[in-house]
């Protein structure tokens, strides 16, 4: 059964840092600070409408949850906790900073029914973390991750691709180190440069230049495959579609179908491996994929079909229930 979240966005409040890329009001679209009564109203409506609450978590996203004032955090948790349990939602998911996790915090979160904690690791290069004013180190991510696991929470890590001062060596180092931590879930966020942020200023001045879109989609595709083979679930790839992001973005790697483009890249790479290029001209190839992945294999707006056509190859994609996701078989 597919997992779902009841998302409640907490604007930038209480966080001790303003990172180079951060504009949480734009990213979340949140213009209102929710309180306990808001949480009860949202959860009450959702409980009446969700078909499988046992596969659904209440999720506090947006800010650094464990850095907000303690009384406010407790107010939100108390309101959400009343909707967790038998016949209700399965638990509570929060996102926070690696340096805002300790034994006391984790004991409190456990008491209120929190089940999953996501850490904004962003990069596992101290050089990149410092340049983007994250205020924590790679060691903080590793320490907090181990502590979260010790307390029995599901662990999620968030990584950002294309940050200021990051090169491809840093990107692959981040990928390998996050995989080595073995979180349960990962979110991949290619950088979107927003007006009003430090990245925006650096970008407009010309001091910050980004990778190409193709480089980032290829790296994201490689990351998705790496995590899949390591048994780590990628629950997000690319920033969610938002009119606020489209309004305020100056550059970066936003696309409403970003994940689909990356998944198409995965299938194209696998088809290339199976095609005999020494005799490719005029060849017709039939590939079988999972039926749910036919459009991904064809490519966003049939980009893969056109790619191979331009190389003298005709491809046909068919569905086969026996083929796992991201796998492909030649017929």
C-alpha positions as CSV (number, residue, x, y, z in Angstrom):
1,X,0.0,0.0,0.0
2,X,1.4,3.4,-1.0
3,X,2.5,5.7,1.8
4,X,1.1,9.2,2.1
5,X,1.6,12.3,4.2
6,X,-0.7,14.9,5.7
7,X,1.7,17.8,5.2
8,X,1.7,20.8,7.6
9,X,4.2,23.5,6.7
10,X,6.0,25.4,9.4
11,X,7.5,28.7,8.0
12,X,11.1,29.7,8.8
13,X,10.8,30.1,12.5
14,X,13.3,29.4,15.3
15,X,16.1,28.1,12.9
16,X,19.4,29.5,14.1
17,X,20.7,29.9,10.5
18,X,19.6,31.4,7.2
19,X,21.3,29.1,4.7
20,X,22.3,30.5,1.3
21,X,19.4,28.9,-0.6
22,X,16.7,29.3,2.0
23,X,13.4,31.0,1.5
24,X,10.9,28.7,3.2
25,X,7.9,30.9,2.5
26,X,8.5,30.6,-1.2
27,X,9.4,26.9,-1.1
28,X,6.4,25.9,0.9
29,X,4.0,28.6,-0.2
30,X,3.2,28.9,3.5
31,X,2.1,32.4,4.6
32,X,0.4,31.4,7.9
33,X,2.0,30.0,11.0
34,X,-0.1,27.0,12.1
35,X,-1.1,26.4,15.7
36,X,-2.6,23.5,17.6
37,X,-6.2,24.2,16.5
38,X,-5.1,24.4,12.8
39,X,-3.4,21.0,13.2
40,X,-6.5,19.5,14.7
41,X,-8.7,20.9,11.9
42,X,-6.3,19.7,9.1
43,X,-5.9,16.2,10.7
44,X,-9.6,15.9,11.4
45,X,-10.6,16.6,7.8
46,X,-7.9,14.3,6.5
47,X,-8.9,11.4,8.8
48,X,-12.4,11.6,7.4
49,X,-11.2,11.5,3.8
50,X,-8.1,9.3,3.7
51,X,-8.8,5.7,2.7
52,X,-5.8,4.2,4.4
53,X,-4.9,6.2,7.5
54,X,-2.7,3.3,8.8
55,X,-0.4,4.0,5.8
56,X,-0.4,7.8,6.4
57,X,1.8,10.0,8.6
58,X,1.2,13.6,9.8
59,X,4.2,15.4,8.4
60,X,5.6,18.7,9.7
61,X,7.7,20.2,6.9
62,X,9.2,23.6,6.1
63,X,11.3,24.8,9.0
64,X,13.7,23.1,11.4
65,X,11.1,21.5,13.7
66,X,13.3,20.8,16.7
67,X,14.7,24.3,16.6
68,X,11.4,26.1,17.0
69,X,10.4,27.4,20.5
70,X,9.8,24.4,22.8
71,X,6.3,25.4,23.9
72,X,5.2,25.9,20.3
73,X,6.7,22.5,19.2
74,X,4.9,20.8,22.1
75,X,1.6,22.5,21.1
76,X,1.9,21.1,17.6
77,X,2.9,17.6,18.8
78,X,0.1,17.4,21.3
79,X,-2.4,18.3,18.6
80,X,-1.1,15.8,16.1
81,X,-0.6,13.0,18.7
82,X,-4.3,12.8,19.3
83,X,-4.8,11.6,15.7
84,X,-2.2,8.8,16.0
85,X,-3.0,5.3,17.0
86,X,-5.4,2.4,16.1
87,X,-7.9,3.5,13.5
88,X,-6.0,6.8,13.1
89,X,-2.7,7.8,11.4
90,X,0.4,5.7,11.7
91,X,2.7,8.3,13.1
92,X,4.3,11.7,12.8
93,X,7.1,12.7,10.4
94,X,9.3,15.8,11.1
95,X,12.2,17.5,9.3
96,X,15.0,19.3,11.1
97,X,18.7,20.1,11.2
98,X,21.4,17.7,12.1
99,X,22.7,20.0,14.8
100,X,19.3,20.2,16.5
101,X,19.1,16.6,17.6
102,X,20.1,15.2,21.0
103,X,18.9,12.6,23.5
104,X,16.5,15.0,25.3
105,X,14.9,16.0,22.0
106,X,14.5,12.4,20.8
107,X,13.0,11.3,24.1
108,X,10.4,14.1,23.7
109,X,9.6,13.2,20.1
110,X,9.2,9.5,21.0
111,X,6.7,10.4,23.7
112,X,4.5,12.3,21.2
113,X,4.4,9.5,18.6
114,X,7.0,10.8,16.1
115,X,8.0,7.9,13.9
116,X,10.2,9.4,11.2
117,X,12.9,12.1,11.3
118,X,14.4,13.7,8.2
119,X,17.6,15.6,8.4
120,X,18.6,18.3,6.0
121,X,22.1,17.0,5.3
122,X,22.3,18.8,1.9
123,X,26.0,18.1,1.4
124,X,28.6,15.8,3.0
125,X,31.4,18.2,2.1
126,X,32.4,20.5,4.9
127,X,33.7,23.0,2.3
128,X,30.3,23.2,0.7
129,X,28.4,23.3,4.0
130,X,30.5,26.3,5.2
131,X,30.2,28.2,1.9
132,X,26.4,27.9,2.1
133,X,26.3,28.9,5.7
134,X,24.6,25.7,6.9
135,X,26.1,26.0,10.4
136,X,26.8,22.2,10.8
137,X,29.4,19.7,9.6
138,X,29.4,16.4,7.9
139,X,30.2,14.8,11.3
140,X,27.0,16.4,12.7
141,X,25.0,14.5,10.1
142,X,26.7,11.2,10.9
143,X,26.3,11.7,14.6
144,X,22.6,12.7,14.5
145,X,21.8,9.9,12.1
146,X,23.3,7.3,14.4
147,X,21.4,8.7,17.4
148,X,18.1,8.7,15.5
149,X,18.6,5.1,14.6
150,X,19.5,4.2,18.2
151,X,16.2,5.6,19.4
152,X,14.3,3.5,16.8
153,X,13.1,6.2,14.4
154,X,12.9,5.9,10.7
155,X,15.7,8.0,9.3
156,X,15.4,10.2,6.2
157,X,18.2,12.3,4.7
158,X,17.8,15.2,2.3
159,X,20.6,16.1,-0.2
160,X,21.0,19.1,-2.5
161,X,22.7,19.0,-5.8
162,X,24.5,22.0,-7.3
163,X,25.2,24.2,-4.2
164,X,27.6,27.1,-4.2
165,X,31.2,26.0,-4.3
166,X,30.3,22.3,-5.0
167,X,31.9,20.5,-7.8
168,X,31.3,17.0,-9.2
169,X,33.8,15.5,-6.8
170,X,31.8,16.9,-3.9
171,X,28.6,15.7,-5.4
172,X,29.7,12.1,-5.7
173,X,31.3,12.3,-2.2
174,X,27.9,13.3,-0.8
175,X,26.2,10.5,-2.7
176,X,28.6,7.9,-1.4
177,X,28.5,9.1,2.2
178,X,24.7,9.4,2.4
179,X,24.4,5.8,1.0
180,X,27.0,4.6,3.6
181,X,24.8,6.0,6.4
182,X,22.0,3.8,5.0
183,X,19.0,6.0,5.8
184,X,15.5,4.5,5.2
185,X,14.6,7.3,2.8
186,X,16.2,10.1,0.8
187,X,15.0,13.3,-0.9
188,X,17.0,14.6,-3.8
189,X,16.7,18.4,-4.2
190,X,18.6,19.9,-7.1
191,X,19.2,23.6,-6.2
192,X,16.6,26.1,-7.2
193,X,18.0,29.7,-7.0
194,X,15.4,32.0,-5.5
195,X,15.3,35.8,-5.5
196,X,16.0,37.3,-2.1
197,X,18.5,34.6,-1.0
198,X,22.3,34.7,-0.8
199,X,22.5,32.3,-3.7
200,X,20.3,34.7,-5.6
201,X,22.7,37.5,-5.0
202,X,25.7,35.4,-5.9
203,X,24.0,34.2,-9.0
204,X,23.1,37.7,-10.2
205,X,26.6,39.0,-9.5
206,X,28.1,36.2,-11.6
207,X,30.1,34.7,-8.7
208,X,27.9,31.6,-8.6
209,X,27.5,29.5,-11.8
210,X,25.6,26.2,-11.9
211,X,26.0,22.8,-13.6
212,X,24.1,22.2,-16.8
213,X,20.6,20.9,-16.6
214,X,21.7,17.7,-18.3
215,X,24.6,17.2,-15.8
216,X,22.2,17.5,-12.9
217,X,19.6,15.2,-14.3
218,X,22.2,12.6,-15.1
219,X,23.7,12.8,-11.6
220,X,20.2,12.6,-10.1
221,X,19.5,9.5,-12.2
222,X,22.7,7.9,-11.0
223,X,21.8,8.8,-7.4
224,X,18.4,7.2,-7.7
225,X,19.9,4.0,-9.1
226,X,22.5,4.0,-6.4
227,X,19.9,4.4,-3.6
228,X,17.6,1.7,-5.2
229,X,20.4,-0.9,-5.2
230,X,21.3,0.0,-1.6
231,X,17.7,-0.5,-0.5
232,X,17.1,3.2,0.2
233,X,13.8,4.6,-0.9
234,X,13.9,7.9,-2.9
235,X,10.7,9.6,-1.8
236,X,11.3,12.9,-3.7
237,X,13.4,14.0,-6.6
238,X,13.1,17.7,-7.5
239,X,11.3,20.5,-5.8
240,X,7.5,20.1,-5.8
241,X,5.5,22.2,-8.3
242,X,4.7,25.6,-7.0
243,X,3.5,28.9,-8.4
244,X,5.7,30.6,-5.7
245,X,8.8,28.9,-6.9
246,X,8.1,29.6,-10.6
247,X,7.5,33.3,-9.6
248,X,10.7,33.8,-7.6
249,X,13.2,31.5,-9.2
250,X,16.3,33.1,-10.9
251,X,17.9,29.8,-12.0
252,X,18.8,26.3,-11.0
253,X,17.1,23.1,-11.8
254,X,13.4,23.3,-11.3
255,X,11.1,21.4,-13.6
256,X,7.5,20.2,-12.7
257,X,8.4,16.8,-14.2
258,X,12.0,16.6,-12.9
259,X,11.7,13.1,-11.5
260,X,10.2,11.8,-14.7
261,X,13.1,13.3,-16.7
262,X,15.6,11.6,-14.3
263,X,13.8,8.2,-14.5
264,X,13.7,8.5,-18.3
265,X,17.5,9.0,-18.2
266,X,17.8,5.8,-16.2
267,X,15.9,3.8,-18.9
268,X,17.8,5.4,-21.8
269,X,21.1,4.4,-20.2
270,X,19.9,0.8,-19.7
271,X,18.6,0.6,-23.3
272,X,21.9,1.9,-24.6
273,X,23.6,-0.9,-22.8
274,X,21.4,-3.5,-24.5
275,X,21.6,-2.1,-28.0
276,X,24.3,-3.5,-30.3
277,X,25.7,-0.3,-31.7
278,X,28.1,-1.9,-34.1
279,X,25.1,-2.9,-36.2
280,X,22.6,-0.3,-35.1
281,X,21.6,1.3,-38.4
282,X,18.0,0.3,-39.3
283,X,17.6,-1.9,-36.3
284,X,14.3,-2.2,-34.5
285,X,14.3,-3.1,-30.8
286,X,11.5,-4.1,-28.4
287,X,12.1,-3.6,-24.7
288,X,9.9,-4.8,-21.8
289,X,9.5,-2.7,-18.7
290,X,7.0,-2.8,-15.8
291,X,3.6,-1.6,-17.1
292,X,3.7,1.4,-14.6
293,X,7.0,2.6,-16.2
294,X,6.2,2.6,-19.9
295,X,5.9,6.3,-20.2
296,X,9.2,6.7,-18.2
297,X,11.0,4.4,-20.6
298,X,9.6,6.3,-23.6
299,X,11.0,9.5,-22.1
300,X,9.4,12.8,-21.1
301,X,7.5,13.9,-24.2
302,X,8.9,10.7,-25.9
303,X,12.4,12.1,-25.6
304,X,14.0,8.6,-25.5
305,X,12.1,7.5,-28.6
306,X,13.5,10.6,-30.4
307,X,17.0,10.1,-29.0
308,X,17.3,6.6,-30.5
309,X,15.6,7.6,-33.7
310,X,18.3,10.3,-34.2
311,X,20.8,7.5,-33.8
312,X,19.2,5.3,-36.5
313,X,17.4,3.0,-34.0
314,X,13.7,2.4,-33.6
315,X,12.5,1.3,-30.2
316,X,9.2,-0.1,-29.0
317,X,8.3,-0.3,-25.3
318,X,5.9,-3.0,-24.0
319,X,4.7,-3.8,-20.5
320,X,5.6,-6.9,-18.5
321,X,4.5,-7.4,-14.9
322,X,7.5,-9.6,-14.2
323,X,10.0,-6.8,-14.8
324,X,10.9,-4.8,-11.7
325,X,10.8,-1.0,-11.6
326,X,13.9,0.6,-13.3
327,X,14.8,-2.7,-14.9
328,X,14.4,-3.4,-18.6
329,X,14.6,-6.5,-20.8
330,X,15.2,-6.9,-24.5
331,X,12.6,-8.9,-26.4
